[in-house]
């Protein structure tokens, strides 16, 4: 025999209240026929009260179901943006393990010189991640807590990393020659780059709550190091 499904509490409550309502109306009609109008009125009023219980129970259940469906839809829209953002952050960690610091930093900014004469250069990877983070925060606001907290944590960590990366790029441009820049400020740049990687790792961990990792995804190094990191 198939298992017997349990009756939901709201449906049992509404059914019980409905039965009491019908019984109260029946008693009220019976007392009216007997000429006890005052008592009949009391029973009708009681039936009306129980009818409100039935209506409220069903309405509350419908509201709760609508809210559940809304949250499911919001999280379904949120997951793709959060997944892409998490993968970009994790790729940054993977790339920082074995690459030189200079190569890692250059990945974040596509040189416009490579696309002279072409219609349009692609967006910088840092700008792409920024857009994904903004979309994640916006969609998380529709999903509510705790998704908002996870998205805010990831966004704050990304901003910290982006500020470091942009600052290093600006310093490099001021120096004019990359080799001279890395030679003079090697230790400071290395420390700052590692902090940027750590912030991206924090963002990736926060985004896992919104878009969990799958078994087929590449492993992320626990303690990545640049090839030239001391």
N, C-alpha and C positions, 0 to 999 in steps of 0.2 A: 504493500500500500504506500502511496506517496505520503511524505510527511505533511502533517497538518500545520498550516501557516498560522502564526500567532496573529490575533487581531490587534491592529494598532491601537494605542491607548486613546488617541483622539476620537477614533471611530467608535470604540466601546463607550466612551463618555457621551458622545453625541447620540448613540443609539439608546443608552439608558435614559438620557434626558428626554429624548423623543418619546420613549415609552411612558415616562412619567407625565409628559405633557398630554398625551392622548388619554391617559387614565384620568388626569385632572379634568380635562374637558368632558369626559364621559360622566364623571361624578357631578360636575356642575350642571350638565344637561339633565341628569336624573333628579337632582335636588330641585331644579327649576320646575320639572314636571310635578313634583310633589308640593310645589308652592313655596318652598323655602328660598325665596329670591335672594335674600342677603347671603345665605350660605352658598348659593349657586354662584353669586358674583365673586365670592372669595375664591372659589375653586377656579373660576375663569381667570382671575388675576394671577393665581398660582400657575396656571397653565401658560399664561403669557410670559411669566418670569422664566419658566423652564424653556419656553420657546426661544427666549433670548440666549439662554445658555447653549442651546443647539446651534443657533446661528453664529454665536461668537466662537464656538469651538471649531466649526467648519471654516469660518473666515480666517481664524488664526492659523489653522493648518494650511490653507491656501496661500496666505501671506508668507508663511515659513517656507513653503515649497517654492514659491516664486523667488524668494531671496536666495534659496539654495541653488536654483537654476541660474540666477543672475551671477552668483559667485563662481559657479562652474564655468559659465561662458567667459567671465572676466579672466579667470585663471587659464582658460584655453587660449585666449588671445595673448596673455602675458608670457606663456612658456616659450614660444619661438624666439621672441626678442631676448629674453633672459638666457636662453640656451646659446644663441649666437654670441652674446656678450661674454658669457662664461667661457666659451671656447676660445675667443680672442685673448682673454686674460690668461687662460691656461697655455695657449700657444706661446704667449710671451714668456711664461716660466720655462717651457720646454726649450725655446730658442736661447734662453739665457744660460743654458747648461751646455757649455762646450763652444759657443760662439765667442768672438772677441767682444769687448764692451762696445767698441766703435761700430762694428757691424750690427749689433743689437739696437743701438740707438738709431742708426740710419734706416732701420726697417720701419720706424714710426713716421718717417717723413719722406714721401716720394718726391724725388727731385723733378721740378718742372722742366729742367733743362733736357731731360730725356724725351720730352714730348713736344719739343719745338717743331712747328710745322704741322702738327696734328690738331684735329678739331678740339679735343678736350682731354686734359690730363685726368687720371683717376683721382678720387679723393684720397687724402692722406689717411693711412690706417688709424691714426689717433682720432681723426674727425669721424671716421666710420664708427669706432668704438664709442665715441661721445654720443652720437646719434642713437646707438643701440641702448646706451645707458639712460638717456633721456626718455626714450620710448618705454623702457622697463619701469622707470619711476612713475611715468604717467599711467601706464596700465595697472601697475600695482595699487595705485590710489583707488581704482575701481574694485579691486579684489579685497581690499581691507587688510586688517591685521591678521596674521603676522607678516604678510607679504610686503606691506609698506616698510616695516622695520628692516627686512632683508634687503629690499631695493635701496633704501636710504643708506644702509651700511656700505653696500657695494658702490653706490654713487660717490659717497664721501671718499672712499679709498681710491676710486678711479681719479677723482679730482686731484688728490694728493700726488698720485703718480704722474698725471698729465702735467701738473705744475713743474715737477722736477724735470721731466723730459723736455718740455718747452724751454725751461731755463737753461738746460745743458745745450740745446740747439742754438739758443740766442748767444750764449757765450762762445760757442764754436764759430758762429758767424762773425762775431767781433774780432776773433783772433785772426781770421782770414785763411789760415792754413791748419788743417786738421792735425797734422803731425806735431806742429808746434804746440797746439792747444793741449793735446793729450800728454805731451812730454812735460809741460809746465804744470798742468793741473790734473795729472794722472790720478793721484790718491783721492783728491776731492771728487773728481768725476766718477771714479769707481765706487766710492762710498754712496754717492747720490744715486747712481744707477742701480745699485743693489737695493737701496731703499725704495726706489720706484718699482722694482720687481716684487718686493715684499708687499707693497700696497696693492699691486695687481693680484697677488696671491690672496690677500684678504678679500678683495672684491670677488674673486672666483669662488672662494668658500661661501661667501654670503649668497651668491647666486645659485649655489647648489640647492638651497631651500626652495627656489622657484623653478629650477630646471635640473633635476637630479642627474648625476652622471650615469651613463649606461656602461655595461660590461665591455662593449666593443670600442670604447673611447681610449685614446692613447694614455699611457701612464704619465703622471706629472711628477717630476723629480722632487723629492722631499727637501733636499738641500742643494739646489742648483748653484753652479759657479761658472763665471765667465772663463774663457780659455786663458785670459791674461790676468785673472783675479788672483791676488795674493792669498 
